[in-house]
Amino acid sequence: MSDTILELDHIEKSFGGTSVLHGVSLSVQHGEFVTLLGPSGCGKTTTLRIIAGLETPDAGRVLLRGTDMTAAPPEKRDVNTVFQNYALFPHMTVAANIGYSLKLKKMPRTEIAAQVQQALELVQLDGFGTRMPAELSGGQRQRVAIARALVNRPSVLLLDEPLGALDLQLRRQMQLELKRLQKQLGLTFIYITHDQEEALNMSDRIAVMHEGRFEQVGTPAEVYDRPRTSFVARFVGTANIVKGQVLQNEEGILTVHTAGGQVPALCCNCGKGAGDGVTLAVRSEHVEFCTEGGIPATVKEKTFAGGMLRISLALENGDELVASRHGIDIALSAGEGVRVTWSAQNAVPVDTHTEAQV
């Protein structure tokens, strides 16, 4: 039996003549934590609302456990949504907020109380049931919103940037809590964020969205280390994009001629041969300084940010590269000439026109 719990089958959606989703497809397995990652306006929230039944696609299907739910109203779908703004009832206690949906189902009071208590314990808010939302911190209110969604034990929990309103330290704490809950309960999470660090830290798989399409779907390691497009390379982490021409392909190792010199790259079935143009993505932490070979560059500036040393380099053709190191200063000054290179396995050919295969 298939373990697929959710399928998006070539979903298309337009608003006022503007196309927002372009035939997106995605298959999610039971118990997966899948994050939709992308900039504002890329289609993340529209995709989530279509899953929830709050929007109807113009074409395509939404299947839950193999059943076509495309036209089903939200209350008929075994999904719950957690929003960024918490959406708690201010006049109700924490316990009443959590148990509200159970009350609508006319569940016995004793059973409601038991399930509410269990939900409070899950989100580590035991003893907070009699408080009002205004008496809670932002992190506590978000825990209540999560408990309210969890109390129904949905097959799929949808989370629309739920940590966006929290400060950095609390957001990181809540990331750990959400991941713990998801694994403990064995639930399927579909999570929306524009924060690539959050996506990398929490997800089993990441679907990187851009202009209504999935550019790449894969594990955090796949998306970070083997980006398929220049957009993914730039959006997830810090990557340098270098254009050149292949001089040779020897057993999967490319020698690439760039405007400043020759550099190596890894070609895993990339189909590139001598004479072909190629675009490489190289993470800033993989840029190495060398005494000969490589590409000549000039140091523009050095900056420290959060324990990371960032070195901006100008190439002879005017392009810029960035090299970074964790907490290690390098004796380089602005205006100094250097040479840079990288290992073949750290330079990935990217195709800006390749759509994600899911």
C-alpha positions in Angstrom: 0.0 0.0 0.0 1.3 3.5 -0.9 2.4 5.6 2.1 1.6 8.8 0.2 -0.7 11.0 2.2 -1.0 14.1 0.0 -0.6 14.6 -3.7 -0.7 17.8 -5.7 -1.3 16.9 -9.3 -0.5 19.7 -11.8 -2.1 22.5 -9.8 -2.8 25.7 -11.7 -4.2 28.9 -10.2 -4.7 32.5 -11.5 -6.1 35.6 -9.9 -7.5 38.4 -12.1 -5.7 37.1 -15.1 -2.3 36.8 -13.3 -1.0 33.2 -13.2 0.2 32.3 -9.7 0.8 28.6 -9.9 2.0 26.9 -13.1 1.1 23.2 -12.9 2.8 22.4 -9.6 3.0 18.7 -8.5 4.2 17.3 -5.2 3.9 13.9 -3.4 4.1 13.9 0.4 4.6 10.8 2.4 3.1 10.0 5.8 5.1 11.5 8.7 7.2 13.8 6.5 8.1 17.4 7.4 8.0 19.2 4.0 8.7 22.9 3.7 7.6 25.2 0.9 10.5 27.7 0.7 10.6 30.8 -1.4 10.4 34.6 -1.5 7.2 36.6 -1.1 4.8 36.2 -4.0 6.2 32.9 -5.2 3.0 31.0 -4.6 3.6 29.3 -1.2 0.5 30.5 0.6 -1.7 29.9 -2.4 -0.5 26.3 -2.5 -1.2 25.9 1.2 -4.7 27.4 0.9 -5.5 25.1 -2.0 -4.5 22.1 0.2 -6.6 23.5 3.0 -9.6 24.0 0.7 -9.6 27.8 1.2 -8.9 28.2 -2.6 -10.0 26.1 -5.5 -7.4 25.4 -8.3 -8.2 26.3 -11.9 -6.8 23.0 -13.0 -5.2 19.9 -11.3 -6.2 17.8 -8.3 -5.6 17.6 -4.6 -5.6 14.0 -3.2 -5.6 13.1 0.5 -4.9 9.4 1.1 -5.7 8.8 -2.6 -9.1 10.4 -2.5 -9.7 13.4 -4.7 -10.6 16.3 -2.4 -10.2 19.1 -5.0 -13.8 20.3 -4.6 -14.3 19.3 -1.0 -14.8 22.2 1.5 -12.3 22.8 4.3 -14.4 21.1 7.0 -14.4 17.8 5.0 -10.6 17.7 4.8 -8.5 16.0 7.4 -6.2 18.9 7.7 -5.7 21.8 10.1 -3.9 25.1 9.7 -1.7 27.2 12.0 -1.4 30.8 11.0 1.3 33.4 11.8 -1.1 35.7 13.7 -2.2 32.9 16.0 -5.9 33.7 15.3 -6.9 32.9 19.0 -10.3 34.0 20.4 -9.3 36.8 22.8 -12.4 36.4 25.0 -11.8 32.7 25.6 -9.4 31.0 28.0 -6.5 28.9 26.6 -8.4 25.7 27.3 -11.6 27.0 25.6 -9.5 28.0 22.5 -8.0 24.6 22.3 -11.2 22.7 22.8 -13.4 24.9 20.6 -13.4 22.6 17.6 -14.2 19.6 19.8 -17.1 21.5 21.3 -18.5 22.1 17.8 -18.3 18.4 17.3 -20.5 18.0 20.4 -18.0 15.9 22.1 -18.7 15.1 25.8 -17.2 17.7 28.2 -15.1 15.2 30.1 -13.5 14.0 26.8 -12.9 17.5 25.7 -11.2 18.3 29.0 -9.0 15.2 28.7 -7.9 16.0 25.1 -7.3 19.6 25.9 -5.1 18.6 28.9 -3.1 16.2 26.7 -2.6 18.9 24.0 -1.4 21.4 26.7 1.1 18.8 27.9 2.3 18.2 24.4 3.2 21.9 23.9 4.5 22.2 27.4 1.8 24.5 28.7 0.4 22.4 31.5 -1.3 24.7 34.0 -2.0 27.5 31.5 -5.6 26.4 30.6 -7.3 29.1 32.7 -5.3 32.0 31.3 -6.5 34.4 28.6 -4.5 34.9 25.4 -3.6 38.5 26.5 -1.7 37.1 29.5 0.6 35.0 27.3 3.9 35.8 25.6 4.1 35.5 21.8 5.8 32.1 22.0 3.1 30.8 24.4 0.3 32.1 22.2 1.9 30.3 19.2 2.0 27.1 21.3 -1.7 27.5 22.0 -2.4 27.9 18.3 -0.4 24.7 17.6 -2.2 22.8 20.4 -5.6 23.9 19.0 -4.6 22.4 15.6 -3.1 19.2 17.1 -6.1 18.4 19.3 -8.0 17.1 16.2 -5.1 14.8 15.2 -5.2 15.9 11.6 -3.6 13.7 8.9 -1.8 16.8 7.6 -0.9 19.9 9.6 -0.4 23.1 7.5 1.8 25.8 9.0 1.8 29.2 7.3 5.0 31.0 8.6 3.9 30.3 12.2 7.2 31.6 13.7 7.5 34.8 11.7 6.3 37.1 14.4 8.7 35.8 17.0 12.2 37.2 17.9 15.2 35.2 16.7 16.0 33.4 19.9 12.4 32.3 20.5 12.0 31.3 16.9 15.0 29.0 17.1 13.6 27.5 20.3 10.2 27.0 18.7 11.8 25.3 15.6 13.2 22.6 17.9 9.8 22.3 19.7 7.9 21.9 16.4 10.3 19.3 15.1 10.0 17.4 18.4 6.2 17.4 18.3 6.1 16.4 14.7 8.4 13.4 15.3 6.7 12.5 18.6 3.2 12.4 17.0 4.2 11.0 13.7 2.2 13.7 11.9 2.7 15.1 8.4 3.7 18.8 8.4 3.5 21.1 5.4 5.4 24.2 6.5 5.7 27.6 4.8 8.7 29.9 5.3 10.9 32.4 3.4 13.7 31.7 5.9 16.2 29.3 4.3 18.0 28.6 7.7 14.6 27.6 9.2 13.9 25.3 6.3 17.3 23.6 6.4 17.1 23.0 10.1 13.6 21.5 10.3 12.7 19.8 7.1 12.9 16.2 5.8 12.4 17.7 2.3 12.3 21.2 0.9 10.3 22.4 -2.1 12.0 25.6 -3.3 9.4 27.8 -5.1 10.0 30.6 -7.6 7.4 32.4 -9.7 4.7 29.7 -9.2 6.9 26.7 -9.8 8.9 24.2 -7.8 12.5 24.9 -8.9 13.8 21.9 -6.8 12.4 19.4 -4.3 14.9 17.4 -2.2 16.5 16.9 1.2 18.2 19.9 2.8 21.6 18.4 1.9 20.5 17.9 -1.8 19.1 21.4 -2.1 22.1 23.0 -0.4 25.0 20.9 -1.8 23.5 20.1 -5.3 21.3 23.0 -6.4 19.7 22.5 -9.8 19.2 26.1 -10.7 21.0 29.4 -10.1 18.0 30.6 -8.2 18.1 27.8 -5.7 21.8 28.2 -5.3 21.4 31.9 -4.5 18.3 31.6 -2.4 19.4 28.8 -0.2 22.6 29.9 1.4 25.2 32.1 -0.2 26.4 30.9 -3.6 28.6 32.4 -6.3 27.4 32.0 -9.9 30.3 31.6 -12.4 29.8 31.3 -16.1 32.3 29.7 -18.5 33.0 27.2 -21.2 33.9 23.6 -20.9 37.4 22.7 -22.1 37.1 19.0 -21.3 35.0 16.5 -19.4 37.3 13.7 -18.1 35.4 11.0 -16.2 32.9 13.5 -14.8 35.3 16.2 -13.9 35.0 19.4 -15.9 37.7 21.8 -16.7 36.0 25.1 -17.2 37.5 28.2 -18.8 36.2 31.5 -17.3 37.1 35.1 -18.0 39.8 34.9 -15.4 41.2 31.4 -15.7 40.5 27.7 -15.5 38.6 26.1 -12.7 37.3 22.5 -12.0 33.7 21.4 -11.6 31.8 18.1 -11.0 29.6 16.8 -13.7 27.2 14.1 -12.5 25.3 13.3 -15.7 25.2 17.0 -16.5 25.7 16.2 -20.2 28.3 18.9 -20.7 31.2 18.4 -23.1 34.0 20.4 -24.7 32.8 23.7 -26.1 29.6 23.8 -24.1 28.7 26.8 -22.1 28.2 26.1 -18.4 27.0 28.0 -15.3 28.5 26.9 -12.0 27.3 27.4 -8.4 30.0 27.5 -5.7 29.2 28.1 -2.1 31.1 30.9 -0.5 32.6 28.6 2.2 34.2 26.5 -0.5 36.1 29.3 -2.2 39.8 28.7 -1.5 42.8 31.0 -1.8 45.7 29.7 -3.8 49.2 30.9 -4.9 49.0 29.8 -8.5 46.3 28.8 -11.0 42.7 29.5 -10.4 41.2 32.9 -11.0 42.9 36.3 -10.2 40.8 38.7 -8.0 41.1 41.8 -5.9 39.9 42.1 -2.3 37.1 44.6 -2.0 36.3 44.4 1.7 36.1 42.1 4.7 33.2 42.1 7.1 32.2 40.1 10.2 28.6 39.0 10.8 27.6 36.5 13.5 31.0 34.9 13.7 31.3 34.6 9.9 34.0 36.4 8.0 32.8 37.5 4.6 35.4 38.5 2.0 34.1 40.3 -1.1 36.3 39.8 -4.2 36.2 41.6 -7.6 37.2 39.5 -10.6 39.0 41.0 -13.6 35.8 41.1 -15.7 33.9 43.0 -13.0 32.0 40.1 -11.5 32.1 39.6 -7.8 32.8 36.5 -5.7 32.3 36.0 -2.0 34.5 33.8 0.2 33.4 33.1 3.8 35.0 31.5 6.9 33.6 30.7 10.3 35.3 32.9 12.9 38.7 32.8 11.2 40.3 36.1 10.2 42.6 36.1 7.1 45.4 38.6 6.7 44.0 40.3 3.6 43.4 44.0 3.0 41.2 45.9 0.6 42.9 46.3 -2.8 45.2 43.3 -2.3 45.5 40.9 -5.3 44.7 37.2 -4.7 44.0 34.0 -6.6 41.0 31.8 -5.8 39.8 28.3 -6.8 37.7 25.4 -5.4 37.6 21.7 -5.5 35.7 20.0 -8.3 33.1 18.4 -6.0 32.2 21.9 -4.6 31.3 23.4 -8.0 27.9 22.3 -9.4 26.6 23.0 -12.9 23.2 24.6 -12.6 20.5 25.0 -15.3 18.3 28.0 -14.8 15.6 26.4 -17.0 15.3 23.0 -15.4 12.1 22.5 -13.3 12.1 20.3 -10.3 11.2 16.7 -10.8 9.0 15.4 -8.0 
